[in-house]
Amino acid sequence: MSMSPAEQTPAADAAAALREATFVRLRAHASGAAVAAAGVLGRALRTLDVPFRIRATDTPEPTANDDVAVAVGLSAPNRDFELDPRDAVAVTRELGVDPDPVVALAGFHAAGVSPEDDSELADAAADAGIESRPGVAVPTGDLANGLAHSTLVHAPFSADREAAQAMLAELSLPAELDADAHRRVASLVALEATDGEATPRATTAVERILQPRATPDGPFETVGGFADVLDATVKEAPGVAVALALGHDVREAALDAWRDHAQVTHAALREASTGRYESLYVLSCDLSSPGRLATVARLARDFRSPEPTVLAVGTGAAALVSTGPAGLADELAAAATELGDASATGSEREATMTVDPADPADVVAAIREVRR
């Protein structure tokens, strides 16, 4: 099935195709924003009794002629249409279904945007008991555990629960945290994340973990913590991330994946060798997972890189991220062509590549060449 050029908004156009489908295949980019968007859409399709399947993968799959194939958060061949994760809420409403506010807000948080003008979502969030409070956006009630394994921030306590616990002990926090205690935690985290080796961009990036939305009835303590778990889990255990976005009870499995992801990526960032070129910061890491490399690159971009675009290169894989839309999927696709047995996918802001084991220097050279 192909999309018609009817004069409709993208949301209405997408909803019309989904409503009429005999089977929907949602292929989500391996990011928290995309898997949350796929979850929002999947819940709507489930309500409408439209059969669907969600795969969070960068690998395309064959589809039947009567299937509707949707690429969420990535450019992909063999799809009927591509959907920006930020549009999932609008598409769901066009389908006549109210989006789950917790998952929807987690998706927006993962995408780095705030739906402040969406009064319907704000009302639904209020009805669900979601409210902003001082403090930090972690998924767990255990602050030391939450801070040590957060990938919303990179600081001296990252991947080190004992260091996080020692930092919090300095505050002499009460057993039950009040607003003042939450503020003191947030202030200390902001200071730790923007001190020392941090770049000026860190002062803005650290805001993602501050001023959380608490979710008393959600699967995790905060919306931002939920977003963090989705983003980490989709890179470690995609099936668990999809199940989580659809509302299944996989909380503990997701937290395990989140902790593993944080331990590996924060350590890799600290241990990476670096190189700086015009508008490009390069990290060489002992990793082979494109998803893990993407997190390393993002953390470096936000907290360590003096350049706006960061390339993390590992064994047989690479990830490229930028501070804004920069055509990264096209750049990596062009570099993959130059390298030979390689493939790339992603979006304008984040893209990943897999390549038969090659000298990382060759990967860097190919990417620098296509960026000239």
N, C-alpha and C positions, 0 to 999 in steps of 0.2 A: 504494500500500500504506500502511495506517495502523497505528500502534502499538496493540497491545491492552493493556488495563489489568491484565495479569497481575501477580501479586504476586512480582516479581523485582527484583533490584537493577537500577539503570539500566544497568550494564555488561552484565549478562546479557540484559536486554531489547534493548539495542542490538545485541549480538552475534547474537542469534537472528534479528533482521531482516536483518542483513548476510549471514549465512550462507545464508539462503534466497533472497537477491536474484538476479534475472537480470542486473541491471546496477545499479551503485552510483554515484551522483553526489555527490561530496564538494565542498561549497562552503565554502572556508576564509576566515575573516576575514584581512585583509591585516596579519597580525602574525606574528612569529616563533613564538610559542606555537602558534597555530592551524595554520600551515603545517607545523610539525614534527609536530603531532598527526595531521594529514592524511597526512603521510609515513609515520608509524608504522602507521596504519590501512591505507594503500595497500599497504605491504609485506606486511602480513598477508593482505590480499585477493589479492595476487599469488601468495602461497604457496598459497592455497586455490583458485586458478584461478577466482576470481570477477571478472568484468570490472568495471572501474571507471574513473572519470575524476575528476581533481582540478582545480578551478579556484580560484585565490586571487583573489577579486574581491568587491566589494561590490554587484555587479549580479546580480540573479537571472536564471535561465535556465529555459526551459520543460523539462518532463520528461514522459516517457511514463508511461502508467498503471502499467506493471509495473516501473518504476524505483524504487529506494529513494533518496530525496534526503535528505542529511544536511547540516545547517548546523553548522560547526565554529567555535566561538568568537564567534558572533554570533546575534542574533535575526533570523529571516527568515520570510517567508510561503512558502507552497508547498513545505514540507519535511515529511518524515515524522517527524523528530525533530531536536532540537538537542543538541549534545554540547559539554560543557566540555572544552577542550583537555587539562586535567589528568586527564581520565578515559580518554584514548586507550590508555594502557598497560593499564588494567584490562580494557577492551573487547578488546584484542588477546589478552590471556591467556584471556579467555572463548572466543575463537575457536580456542584451542589452539595459538597461535603465540607464540614468545618475541619480545618487542619488541627492536629494535636498541638497545643501551644508549646509544650515542653520540647518536643522534637523540632518543631518549626524554629523556635528561638535558639535551640542548640545549633541548628544549621546556619542561621544568620551569624551567630557568634563565631562558628568555625570559618565562615566566609569573611569575617572581619568587618561586617556591616551591622548597623543598628537600625531596626525597623521602627524608628520613633514615630513616623507618620502613619503607621498602620493602627488605627484606632480599634479595629475589630480584633486584631491579635492582642492588643493591649488589654481589651476588655476580657477576652478569653483567658489571658494569663492571670488577670486579677481574680477571675472566677475560680481558677485552679489553685489559688493561694500563692502564686508566684509574686515575689516582691523584692525590690532592690534593698540592699543593706550594705553597711561598710564591711570591709574585710577582703578576703581573697577567694577567687573562684576555683575551688578544688572539688573533686567528686566525693571525697570521704570526710567523715566526721573527725577523723584523726588528722589534725593539721600537719604534723610532721611527715606523715606518710603522704598526704596530699601534695605538700610542697616539694618533697624530695622527688616525686615522680611526675610532677607537672611538666608538660612540654609547651606550656604557654609562656614559660620564662626559662632563662638560663642564668644561673647564679652560683656562688660558691657552694650552696647547699644542695644543688641539683644532683640527683642520683646518690645522695648521701643522707640517709634518714637520721643518722646520729648527729650529723652537722645541723640538720634542720631542727632536731630536737634541742640541741644546745643553743641554737639561735633563739628559739622560742622561750627557752628557760630564762634567758636574760630579761624577758619582759615580766616575769612573775605573774603570769596570767591566772585569773580566777578559774575555778573548775567549770563554771557556767559562763561562757563568754557573753558580755554585754556589748553594747555598741562601741563604748570606749575601747574595750579590749580588741575588738575587731579592727578598729581604726589603727591601733598601735601595731598590730600584726601587719596590716597593709603598708603602713609607713616603713616598717623595717624591711619588708620584702622589696619595696620599691627602692630603698637605699642600697640594699645588697645587689640588686639586679642592675643598677646604673653606676656602680662604683668600679674601681679597678680597671680591668681590661675592657669594660663596656664602651661602646661607641655612642655618639649623641643620639642615634636612632633608638637606642634602648629606652630613653625617657618616654617615648611614645609607645613603643612596643609593650612595655610592662603594664600599660593600662588594660591589656586584655585579661590580666589576672586580678584586676582591682574592681571594686564596686560590683560585686556579684549579684545575680538574681537568685535568691534562695528558692528551692523547689521542695517544699515539705512533703508533697505526695509523689514526687518524681523518683526515678530509680537512683538518682545521685543527689548530693547535697545542693548543687548549684547548676544553673544552665551552662556556665562556662566549663565547669568540671565535666558535665555530660559531653559537651563539644570536644573537650580534650580526649576523653575516653574514646569517643567515636573515631577521631582522627588517628589516634594511635592504634586502635584495634583493627581498623580497616587495613592497616599496613602489615599487621601481624597475623590476624585471623579474620579474613574478610567475611566468612560465613557467620561468625559470631557478631561482627559489626552489623551485618544486614539484619540478623535476628533481633539485635538490640534496637535498631531503628524501627523495626516493625512492632515492637512492644513485647517481645518474648522475654522470659525470665532467664537471662544469661548474664546477670550482673557480675557474679563472681568470676566467670570465665573472662569477661571483658576487662575487669580490673586486673586480673593476672596478665593479660596481654598488654594492657596499658603500662603496668610496672616494668615488664620485660622490655618494652619499647623504650621507655625512658632511660632505664639503666644503660642500654646499649648506645643510644643516640647521644646522650650527654657525654658519656665516656669517649665516644668517637670524635666528638667536637673538640674535646680537650686534647686528644692525642693526635689530631690531624696535622699533617704538614701543610703549609699554606703558601700561596703565591698570589701576587697582585699584578693585574694588568689594567689597561685602560677600561674603566667601567665594569671590570670583572674581577671577582675575588674567588680563588680556587682553593679547595680543600681536597687533599688526598687522604682517603680513609680506608681502613682495613674492613670494609663491608662489601657484601655482594647483593644486598636487597635494595632495589630501587626506592621502595617506600621508606626504609630507614635513612637512605641517603637524602631523600626529600626533606625529612625532618631535620637532619643535620644541617642541610643547606638553609632551611627556613630559620632555624635558631641562630645560625651564623649571620644571616642577613639582618635579623632583628637586633642582635646583641653584640656581634663581634666584627662584622664586615664594614670596612670603610667605603666599599663600593655598593651601588644599588642592585647589582646582579651577582648571584653566588652560584658557583658550580661545585658540586661535591662529586668526586670521582672515586669509585671503588673498583672491585674486581668484577669485570663483566657488566657493570652498571654505572649509571651516572644520573644526577638530578640537577636541574637548573631552576632557580627561583629568582623572582625580581620584586622590587617594591611596587611596581605597577604594571599595567598591560604592556607587554613587550614582544609579543609574537613568539614566545619561547617554544611552543609546540612545533611551529614551522622551522625554527632554528635547529632544534634537535633532530627533526626529521631530515633536514638537509645534511646535517653532520652524519647521521646514520647512513645516508646514501654514500657519503664519502668514505666511511669506514668499511662498508661492505656488508658483512653479515650482522646487521644491527637493525633495531626497530625502536621507534620513539612514539610517545603519545603524551597527551596532557592538554593544557590550556595556555592562554596568553601569559599567565603569571607563574605557572608551575608546570614543568614537564619532566618526564623521566625517560631513560633510554636503557635498553639491554643490548649488549654487544658480546660476541664471542670474546673470551679473554684476550685482551689487547693491552699493550703498554699504555698506562694512563696518560703518558705524555702525548701519545697519538690522539687520544680522545680529546685532550685539551687543545691540541693543535687544530683538530678538525672543527671544534666548536668556535675557536677564535677566528678561524678562517671564514666561517659562514656569518660571523658577526661583524666583519669588516664593512 
